[in-house]
């Protein structure tokens, strides 16, 4: 099964939150939440959104074979592709290896805050709102 997922993160002071919206032929899945305490930068929060999405997608749809991760975060996408400009914190890397094990991961960079004129723009705006909502609830 193939799943497309849009992710985003939000930060205020030292508080970070994540969100994702996923779609497959089995339905859709939207979640948001607080990042763990060891997440201390927005790029790490964006990467944690990937981890949370992959983990929850595999729980909901164990037959998932491929995931397309769409994000406005170049930093997080570089980490996924194995070309980081900065070191990936070990805890995040370990969680990513577990969450993505056995699944082919593809990435797509989407433009941030591009409006409602495309599916990508609408989905990016949706997960942006969810991430801000999760951060405000903390």
C-alpha positions in Angstrom: 0.0 0.0 0.0 1.1 3.6 -0.8 0.6 6.5 1.6 1.0 10.2 1.0 1.6 12.2 4.1 2.1 16.0 4.7 4.0 17.0 7.9 4.8 20.2 9.7 6.0 21.5 13.1 5.6 24.6 15.1 7.7 26.3 17.8 7.3 28.9 20.4 10.1 29.6 22.9 11.3 26.1 23.9 8.0 24.3 23.0 7.8 22.2 19.9 4.8 20.5 18.3 4.2 18.3 15.2 1.4 17.4 12.9 0.7 15.2 9.9 -2.1 14.4 7.5 -2.0 11.1 5.6 -4.0 9.6 2.8 -4.2 6.1 1.4 -6.7 3.9 -0.4 -7.8 2.8 3.1 -8.7 6.3 4.2 -7.1 9.3 5.9 -5.3 9.9 9.2 -4.6 13.2 10.9 -2.7 13.6 14.2 -0.8 16.2 16.1 1.1 16.4 19.4 4.0 17.6 21.5 7.5 16.8 20.7 9.6 15.0 23.3 11.8 17.1 25.6 15.0 16.1 23.7 13.7 18.0 20.6 15.3 21.4 21.0 15.3 22.9 17.5 12.6 23.5 14.8 14.5 21.2 12.3 14.4 18.4 14.9 10.7 19.0 15.4 10.1 18.8 11.6 12.0 15.5 11.6 10.1 14.3 14.6 6.9 14.9 12.6 8.2 12.4 10.0 8.8 9.9 12.8 5.4 10.3 14.3 3.7 10.0 10.9 5.6 6.9 9.9 5.0 5.2 13.3 1.3 6.0 13.4 0.8 5.1 9.7 2.3 1.7 10.3 0.1 1.2 13.3 -3.0 2.1 11.4 -2.1 0.4 8.2 0.5 -2.4 8.8 0.4 -3.3 5.1 2.0 0.0 4.2 5.0 -0.6 1.8 5.7 3.0 0.6 5.4 6.4 2.1 5.7 9.7 0.3 6.7 12.4 2.9 5.8 15.9 1.8 7.3 18.7 3.8 8.3 22.4 3.6 11.4 21.6 5.7 14.6 21.2 3.6 16.5 20.3 6.8 14.3 17.3 7.6 14.2 16.1 4.0 18.1 16.2 3.9 18.2 14.1 7.1 15.8 11.5 5.5 18.0 11.4 2.3 21.2 11.0 4.4 22.6 14.4 3.5 22.4 16.4 6.7 24.2 19.7 7.0 24.0 19.2 10.8 24.3 16.1 12.9 21.0 14.3 13.6 20.5 13.8 17.3 21.0 10.1 18.1 17.6 9.7 19.8 15.8 11.0 16.7 17.9 8.8 14.4 17.1 5.7 16.4 13.4 6.5 16.4 13.5 7.1 12.7 15.2 3.8 12.0 12.5 2.0 14.0 9.6 3.9 12.5 10.7 3.5 8.9 12.0 0.0 9.0 10.8 -2.1 6.1 9.1 0.8 4.3 10.3 2.6 1.2 10.4 6.3 2.0 10.2 9.0 -0.7 10.3 12.7 0.0 8.9 15.8 -1.7 9.7 19.4 -0.9 6.6 21.6 -0.9 6.5 25.3 -0.7 5.5 26.7 2.6 2.5 29.0 2.9 1.8 28.8 -0.8 -2.0 29.4 -0.4 -5.0 27.3 -1.4 -4.5 27.1 -5.1 -3.0 23.6 -5.2 -3.5 20.3 -3.3 0.0 20.7 -1.9 -0.7 24.2 -0.7 -3.9 23.2 0.9 -2.4 20.2 2.7 0.7 22.2 3.8 -1.6 24.9 5.3 -3.7 22.2 7.0 -0.8 20.6 8.8 0.6 24.0 9.6 -2.6 24.9 11.4 -2.6 21.5 13.2 0.9 22.0 14.4 0.2 25.5 15.7 -3.0 24.1 17.4 -0.9 21.4 19.1 1.7 23.9 20.3 -0.9 26.3 21.6 -2.5 23.5 23.6 0.7 22.8 25.5 
